[in-house]
């Protein structure tokens, strides 16, 4: 596990807060945990989206999911749970 990534215990606490990943055809969707780790990396480092390491997924995927989750209140609930 890397410095800015969720522990298994943290993941177990917040996974139920995230929207279900729907099965899809074509390219598989990026894993919620991987993407969320990317969001947290951005917040903790203050780096621009363009500097997001590839291990977290495509910049467009991570940033669009971040903005979608922020708008829906999902990201705020995740942060509250992590801070509890």
DSSP file (Angstrom, degrees, kcal/mol; ACC not computed):
  #  RESIDUE AA STRUCTURE BP1 BP2  ACC     N-H-->O    O-->H-N    N-H-->O    O-->H-N    TCO  KAPPA ALPHA  PHI   PSI    X-CA   Y-CA   Z-CA
    1    1 A X              0   0    0      0, 0.0     2,-0.2     0, 0.0     6,-0.1   0.000 360.0 360.0 360.0 139.6    0.0    0.0    0.0
    2    2 A X    >   -     0   0    0      4,-0.1     3,-1.8     1,-0.1     0, 0.0  -0.462 360.0 -98.8 -92.2 166.1    1.2    3.5   -0.9
    3    3 A X  T 3  S+     0   0    0      1,-0.3    -1,-0.1    -2,-0.2     0, 0.0   0.821 118.7  39.0 -53.2 -42.0    1.3    6.5    1.4
    4    4 A X  T 3  S+     0   0    0      2,-0.1    -1,-0.3    34,-0.0     2,-0.3   0.261  95.6 105.0 -98.0  12.9   -1.9    8.1    0.1
    5    5 A X  S <  S-     0   0    0     -3,-1.8     2,-0.1     1,-0.1    29,-0.1  -0.653  74.8-101.6-101.4 153.1   -4.0    5.0   -0.4
    6    6 A X        -     0   0    0     -2,-0.3     2,-0.1    27,-0.2    -4,-0.1  -0.364  32.4-126.9 -67.1 141.7   -6.8    3.7    1.7
    7    7 A X     >  -     0   0    0      1,-0.1     4,-2.5    -2,-0.1     5,-0.2  -0.398  28.7-106.6 -77.2 166.2   -6.2    0.9    4.1
    8    8 A X  H  > S+     0   0    0      1,-0.2     4,-2.3     2,-0.2     5,-0.2   0.891 122.4  53.0 -61.1 -38.7   -8.4   -2.2    3.9
    9    9 A X  H  > S+     0   0    0      2,-0.2     4,-1.3     1,-0.2    -1,-0.2   0.909 110.2  46.6 -64.3 -42.4  -10.1   -1.1    7.1
   10   10 A X  H  > S+     0   0    0      1,-0.2     4,-1.8     2,-0.2     3,-0.3   0.919 111.0  52.7 -64.2 -43.0  -10.9    2.3    5.7
   11   11 A X  H  X S+     0   0    0     -4,-2.5     4,-2.7     1,-0.2    -2,-0.2   0.907 105.5  53.8 -60.6 -42.7  -12.2    0.8    2.5
   12   12 A X  H  < S+     0   0    0     -4,-2.3     4,-0.5     1,-0.2    -1,-0.2   0.836 108.8  51.0 -61.5 -32.3  -14.5   -1.5    4.4
   13   13 A X  H  < S+     0   0    0     -4,-1.3    -1,-0.2    -3,-0.3    -2,-0.2   0.868 120.7  30.4 -72.1 -37.3  -16.0    1.6    6.1
   14   14 A X  H >X S+     0   0    0     -4,-1.8     3,-2.0     1,-0.1     4,-0.6   0.690  94.0  85.9-101.7 -18.7  -16.6    3.6    3.0
   15   15 A X  G >< S+     0   0    0     -4,-2.7     3,-1.4     1,-0.3    -1,-0.1   0.866  87.4  57.1 -52.7 -40.7  -17.4    1.1    0.3
   16   16 A X  G 34 S+     0   0    0     -4,-0.5    -1,-0.3     1,-0.2    -2,-0.1   0.714  99.8  60.9 -65.3 -16.9  -21.1    0.9    1.2
   17   17 A X  G <4 S+     0   0    0     -3,-2.0    -1,-0.2    -4,-0.1    -2,-0.2   0.660  89.5  88.6 -80.4 -16.3  -21.4    4.7    0.6
   18   18 A X  S << S-     0   0    0     -3,-1.4     3,-0.1    -4,-0.6    14,-0.0  -0.518  87.8 -99.9 -88.3 150.1  -20.4    4.4   -3.0
   19   19 A X        -     0   0    0     -2,-0.2    -1,-0.1     1,-0.1    13,-0.1  -0.317  47.8 -96.3 -62.7 148.3  -22.8    3.9   -5.9
   20   20 A X        -     0   0    0      1,-0.1     2,-0.7    -4,-0.1    -1,-0.1  -0.386  36.2-119.5 -63.2 141.3  -23.0    0.3   -7.2
   21   21 A X        -     0   0    0     -3,-0.1     2,-0.2    -2,-0.1    -1,-0.1  -0.772  29.9-141.4 -86.3 118.6  -20.8   -0.4  -10.2
   22   22 A X        -     0   0    0     -2,-0.7     7,-0.2     1,-0.1     2,-0.1  -0.540  18.4-109.3 -81.3 141.0  -23.0   -1.4  -13.0
   23   23 A X        -     0   0    0     -2,-0.2     2,-0.3     5,-0.1    -1,-0.1  -0.417  45.9-178.4 -64.2 145.3  -21.9   -4.1  -15.4
   24   24 A X        -     0   0    0      2,-0.1     2,-0.2    -2,-0.1     5,-0.1  -0.962  25.6-117.7-144.3 160.9  -21.1   -2.7  -18.8
   25   25 A X  S    S+     0   0    0     -2,-0.3     2,-0.2     3,-0.1     0, 0.0  -0.551  79.1  21.6 -93.0 164.6  -20.0   -3.8  -22.3
   26   26 A X  S    S+     0   0    0     -2,-0.2     2,-0.1     2,-0.0    -2,-0.1  -0.548 116.1  15.5  81.7-145.8  -16.8   -2.7  -23.9
   27   27 A X  S    S-     0   0    0     -2,-0.2     2,-0.0     1,-0.1    -2,-0.0  -0.408  88.3-111.0 -65.6 133.2  -13.9   -1.5  -21.8
   28   28 A X        -     0   0    0     -2,-0.1    -1,-0.1     1,-0.1     2,-0.1  -0.325  34.3-106.3 -65.5 148.1  -14.3   -2.3  -18.1
   29   29 A X        -     0   0    0     -7,-0.2     2,-0.1     1,-0.1    -1,-0.1  -0.383  39.2 -98.3 -70.4 150.7  -15.0    0.5  -15.7
   30   30 A X        -     0   0    0      1,-0.1    -1,-0.1    -2,-0.1     2,-0.1  -0.458  47.3 -98.8 -67.5 142.7  -12.2    1.7  -13.4
   31   31 A X     >  -     0   0    0     -2,-0.1     4,-2.4     1,-0.1     5,-0.2  -0.384  23.8-130.8 -64.2 135.9  -12.4    0.2   -9.9
   32   32 A X  H  > S+     0   0    0      1,-0.2     4,-3.0     2,-0.2     5,-0.2   0.887 106.7  51.8 -56.4 -41.5  -14.0    2.6   -7.3
   33   33 A X  H  > S+     0   0    0      2,-0.2     4,-2.3     1,-0.2    -1,-0.2   0.925 110.6  47.3 -64.9 -43.4  -11.2    2.0   -4.8
   34   34 A X  H  > S+     0   0    0      2,-0.2     4,-1.6     1,-0.2    -1,-0.2   0.929 115.4  45.7 -61.3 -46.4   -8.5    2.8   -7.4
   35   35 A X  H  X S+     0   0    0     -4,-2.4     4,-2.1     2,-0.2    -2,-0.2   0.910 111.8  50.9 -65.8 -43.7  -10.3    5.9   -8.5
   36   36 A X  H  X S+     0   0    0     -4,-3.0     4,-2.5     1,-0.2    -1,-0.2   0.890 106.8  54.7 -63.4 -38.8  -11.0    7.1   -4.9
   37   37 A X  H  X S+     0   0    0     -4,-2.3     4,-2.0    -5,-0.2    -1,-0.2   0.882 107.6  51.6 -59.6 -37.4   -7.3    6.6   -4.1
   38   38 A X  H  X S+     0   0    0     -4,-1.6     4,-2.2    18,-0.2    -2,-0.2   0.903 108.1  50.5 -65.5 -41.6   -6.6    8.9   -7.0
   39   39 A X  H  X S+     0   0    0     -4,-2.1     4,-2.3     1,-0.2    -2,-0.2   0.929 111.8  47.7 -60.7 -45.2   -9.0   11.6   -5.8
   40   40 A X  H  X S+     0   0    0     -4,-2.5     4,-2.7     1,-0.2     5,-0.2   0.860 108.0  55.7 -65.7 -35.1   -7.3   11.4   -2.3
   41   41 A X  H  X S+     0   0    0     -4,-2.0     4,-2.3     2,-0.2     6,-0.3   0.931 108.6  48.1 -61.1 -45.4   -3.9   11.7   -3.9
   42   42 A X  H  X S+     0   0    0     -4,-2.2     4,-2.3     1,-0.2     5,-0.4   0.934 114.3  46.0 -60.4 -47.1   -4.9   14.9   -5.7
   43   43 A X  H  < S+     0   0    0     -4,-2.3    -2,-0.2     1,-0.2    -1,-0.2   0.894 115.9  44.8 -65.3 -40.1   -6.4   16.4   -2.5
   44   44 A X  H  < S+     0   0    0     -4,-2.7    -1,-0.2     1,-0.2    -2,-0.2   0.831 121.5  36.3 -76.1 -32.0   -3.4   15.4   -0.3
   45   45 A X  H  < S-     0   0    0     -4,-2.3    -2,-0.2    -5,-0.2    -1,-0.2   0.750  92.2-137.4 -92.1 -25.1   -0.7   16.5   -2.7
   46   46 A X     <  +     0   0    0     -4,-2.3    -3,-0.1    -5,-0.3    -4,-0.1   0.605  51.9 149.6  75.8  10.8   -2.4   19.6   -4.2
   47   47 A X        -     0   0    0     -5,-0.4    -1,-0.2    -6,-0.3    -2,-0.1  -0.365  52.2-102.3 -74.1 155.1   -1.2   18.5   -7.6
   48   48 A X    >   -     0   0    0      1,-0.1     3,-2.0    -3,-0.1     4,-0.2  -0.384  34.3-106.4 -72.1 158.6   -3.2   19.4  -10.8
   49   49 A X  G >  S+     0   0    0      1,-0.3     3,-2.1     2,-0.2    -1,-0.1   0.843 117.6  66.2 -53.5 -35.9   -5.3   16.6  -12.4
   50   50 A X  G 3  S+     0   0    0      1,-0.3    -1,-0.3     9,-0.0     9,-0.1   0.738  96.9  55.8 -61.8 -21.7   -2.7   16.3  -15.2
   51   51 A X  G <  S+     0   0    0     -3,-2.0    -1,-0.3     2,-0.1    -2,-0.2   0.387  74.9 129.8 -91.8   3.5   -0.1   15.0  -12.7
   52   52 A X    <   -     0   0    0     -3,-2.1     7,-0.1    -4,-0.2     5,-0.1  -0.393  66.5-113.7 -60.0 124.9   -2.3   12.1  -11.5
   53   53 A X    >   -     0   0    0     -2,-0.2     3,-1.9     1,-0.1     4,-0.2  -0.332  19.7-122.7 -61.0 142.8   -0.2    8.9  -11.6
   54   54 A X  G >  S+     0   0    0      1,-0.3     3,-1.9     2,-0.2    -1,-0.1   0.725 103.4  77.2 -60.5 -23.9   -1.5    6.4  -14.1
   55   55 A X  G 3  S+     0   0    0      1,-0.3    -1,-0.3   -17,-0.0     3,-0.1   0.707  91.6  55.4 -62.9 -16.9   -1.9    3.7  -11.4
   56   56 A X  G <  S-     0   0    0     -3,-1.9    -1,-0.3     1,-0.4   -18,-0.2   0.503 118.9-102.7 -92.3  -5.0   -5.1    5.5  -10.3
   57   57 A X    <   -     0   0    0     -3,-1.9    -1,-0.4    -4,-0.2     2,-0.1  -0.524  60.9 -25.4 111.4 179.2   -6.7    5.4  -13.7
   58   58 A X     >  -     0   0    0     -2,-0.2     4,-2.6     1,-0.1     5,-0.3  -0.401  55.7-126.7 -67.8 140.4   -7.2    7.9  -16.6
   59   59 A X  H  > S+     0   0    0      1,-0.2     4,-2.9     2,-0.2     5,-0.3   0.905 110.4  51.7 -53.7 -45.8   -7.3   11.5  -15.5
   60   60 A X  H  > S+     0   0    0      1,-0.2     4,-2.0     2,-0.2    -1,-0.2   0.878 110.9  47.7 -61.6 -38.7  -10.7   12.0  -17.3
   61   61 A X  H  > S+     0   0    0     -3,-0.2     4,-2.1     2,-0.2     5,-0.2   0.945 115.5  43.1 -66.9 -49.2  -12.2    9.1  -15.5
   62   62 A X  H  X S+     0   0    0     -4,-2.6     4,-2.2     1,-0.2    -2,-0.2   0.927 117.4  45.2 -66.1 -45.5  -11.0   10.1  -12.0
   63   63 A X  H  X S+     0   0    0     -4,-2.9     4,-2.5    -5,-0.3     5,-0.2   0.905 113.5  48.8 -68.4 -40.5  -11.8   13.8  -12.4
   64   64 A X  H  X S+     0   0    0     -4,-2.0     4,-2.2    -5,-0.3    -1,-0.2   0.896 112.8  48.0 -67.9 -37.5  -15.3   13.2  -13.8
   65   65 A X  H  X S+     0   0    0     -4,-2.1     4,-2.9    -5,-0.2     5,-0.2   0.895 110.4  53.5 -67.2 -38.2  -16.2   10.7  -11.1
   66   66 A X  H  X S+     0   0    0     -4,-2.2     4,-2.6    -5,-0.2    -2,-0.2   0.955 112.0  43.2 -58.6 -51.0  -14.9   13.1   -8.5
   67   67 A X  H  X S+     0   0    0     -4,-2.5     4,-2.2     1,-0.2    -1,-0.2   0.875 114.9  50.2 -66.2 -36.6  -17.1   16.0   -9.8
   68   68 A X  H  X S+     0   0    0     -4,-2.2     4,-1.8    -5,-0.2     6,-0.2   0.927 113.4  45.3 -65.6 -45.2  -20.1   13.6  -10.2
   69   69 A X  H  X>S+     0   0    0     -4,-2.9     5,-1.4     2,-0.2     6,-1.1   0.862 111.8  52.7 -67.9 -35.7  -19.7   12.3   -6.6
   70   70 A X  H ><5S+     0   0    0     -4,-2.6     3,-1.0    -5,-0.2    -2,-0.2   0.946 109.6  48.4 -62.9 -47.0  -19.2   15.8   -5.2
   71   71 A X  H 3<5S+     0   0    0     -4,-2.2    -2,-0.2     1,-0.3    -1,-0.2   0.860 114.0  46.6 -61.7 -36.8  -22.4   17.0   -6.9
   72   72 A X  H 3<5S-     0   0    0     -4,-1.8    -1,-0.3    -5,-0.1    -2,-0.2   0.511 113.4-116.6 -84.8  -5.3  -24.3   14.0   -5.5
   73   73 A X  T <X5S+     0   0    0     -3,-1.0     4,-1.8    -4,-0.6    -3,-0.2   0.441  83.2 118.4  85.0  -1.0  -22.9   14.4   -2.0
   74   74 A X  H  ><S+     0   0    0     -5,-1.4     4,-2.2    -6,-0.2    -4,-0.2   0.932  72.5  49.7 -64.6 -46.7  -21.1   11.0   -2.2
   75   75 A X  H  > S+     0   0    0     -6,-1.1     4,-2.4     1,-0.2    -1,-0.2   0.886 109.1  52.2 -64.6 -38.4  -17.6   12.4   -1.8
   76   76 A X  H  > S+     0   0    0     -7,-0.3     4,-2.4     1,-0.2    -1,-0.2   0.901 109.4  49.7 -63.4 -40.6  -18.6   14.5    1.2
   77   77 A X  H  X S+     0   0    0     -4,-1.8     4,-2.2     2,-0.2    -2,-0.2   0.889 109.8  51.9 -64.8 -38.3  -20.1   11.4    3.0
   78   78 A X  H  X S+     0   0    0     -4,-2.2     4,-2.4     2,-0.2    -2,-0.2   0.943 110.8  47.0 -61.9 -48.1  -16.9    9.5    2.2
   79   79 A X  H  X S+     0   0    0     -4,-2.4     4,-1.9     1,-0.2    -2,-0.2   0.902 110.9  52.0 -62.4 -41.0  -14.7   12.2    3.8
   80   80 A X  H  X S+     0   0    0     -4,-2.4     4,-0.9     1,-0.2    -1,-0.2   0.919 110.7  47.9 -61.1 -42.9  -17.0   12.5    6.8
   81   81 A X  H >< S+     0   0    0     -4,-2.2     3,-0.5     1,-0.2    -1,-0.2   0.898 111.2  50.4 -65.3 -40.0  -16.7    8.7    7.4
   82   82 A X  H 3< S+     0   0    0     -4,-2.4    -1,-0.2     1,-0.2    -2,-0.2   0.826 111.5  48.7 -67.6 -30.6  -12.9    8.8    7.0
   83   83 A X  H 3<        0   0    0     -4,-1.9    -1,-0.2     1,-0.2    -2,-0.2   0.612 360.0 360.0 -84.3 -12.3  -12.6   11.6    9.5
   84   84 A X    <<        0   0    0     -4,-0.9    -1,-0.2    -3,-0.5    -2,-0.1   0.487 360.0 360.0 -72.4 360.0  -14.9    9.9   12.1
